[in-house]
């Protein structure tokens, strides 16, 4: 088996276990992730001598069980990643397919929207929206979903242009198929594999962005156990107990790495464009 | 060529107007700012006075046009928080953000160019795979967490570099490295694919046949052709980096434009927020226009687009 297969398999394992952990979160968490215990604050994780068996990853500054919060954090990251990708994927693919298929004026408008989106400073505008509208899971998801569509649009547009002139599209057109049928039944299935690869990249990006927004205090609101928020809340203690930021940070890194490796594997397997 | 430049500038102007409208609308999402400025104990008359003083009682389109007209003449309004002109606030903090951006981009190019070239020269080998693994790792690294980790390692444990601030030039090293991480994957991939194409082309075969040294072939012939898209992307990346420096400035407590924006967002100081959005958008648009025109000058085939 080649190195690429191994890395894709590794990615699949990481993402697969994260999904299982997130789904089973209520059944496998040892404790309530919101339960505070002020007598047991900042307990160290299992690799320290003075750790407590009931808290394998220790406790945070409010005495909440770190392992339970980490497990629920996987849920939040994956939920945000999935919903953002669905939202941005719908917007971007629609725009890209329309621009790529019709060309002309419509394509000019689509290209213009993509250029505008790229000129918007992403993090700054996301922070502003969350700050001014109010921070909640829904607001974070919608904000990122409305901002992260441009790569979907670019790829959908280029690949639609390539498929548009192929024989089966001309055949459907000659057979009198409606434009709706051509776009949804002929074009979309034949560019879907490119979009799946973009979806993995964007999902990884959305998870990193949510963590950054939450770290800056303008993402998922406290006391929800977002990994980015956990790092932000624990950073005053990081000089004496570095593990409080190491555990969520490593988890974030591993999950995003897994999604990217899976995406690279899918790209090779589905024969998608290398440059998407 | 002149036509190409004019068309490109017109498009840039349209994009700018759209982004301006958006940033203006965004900052009005929070509702009536006069009430929050007046404070909890204010009477309706006080609120009305504040509204009149800041021109907030005019219709929104009028406020927008007035803001655009002022911004065009360099007046970005006054901060509600600092009671100072926004342009002065940005000007005072700009050197830190620019220094950080240029440091980050330089580090990124210093790492990405040699590694991309080496990977291309050994395409498909273990070395190539190992180098491309760096790109994958860089893409997955949460920048704020990398920043905190480096601070613990080099600032606290080894005590080689300061924990935060930029009183000395050493203060720029860690934030620069973290910022560079965000640009390295894209730059490295592009250098590699450009070099792979260049090394497979006819003129390289000719150069080899002439018996030129490998270093000369790679640096003088192949790199020159592979560098063009890298330069264009580097300009765009610099724009992204200036926008992304908000996270890094927050981690390292650097008092730059990003930090100013973060502070203003948290305190609802919207003249500052909309000006920073405008400012970053202008820089990004200018950099992309510059990159396009440069590419157009170097490669006449691109001018049709």
Interface residues (C-beta under 8 A of the other chain):
Chain A: X3 X112 X115 X116 X118 X119 X120 X121 X122 X123 X124 X125 X127 X128 X129 X131 X132 X133 X204 X208 X211 X212 X215 X216 X217 X218 X228 X231 X235 X238 X239 X242 X245 X246 X248 X249 X252 X253 X256 X257 X260 X261 X264 X275
Chain B: X11 X14 X15 X16 X18 X19 X22 X23 X26 X27 X29 X30 X129 X136 X137 X139 X140 X141 X142 X143 X144 X145 X148 X149 X152 X156 X193 X243 X244 X246 X247 X250 X258 X261 X262 X265 X266 X268 X273 X276 X277 X280 X281 X284 X285 X288
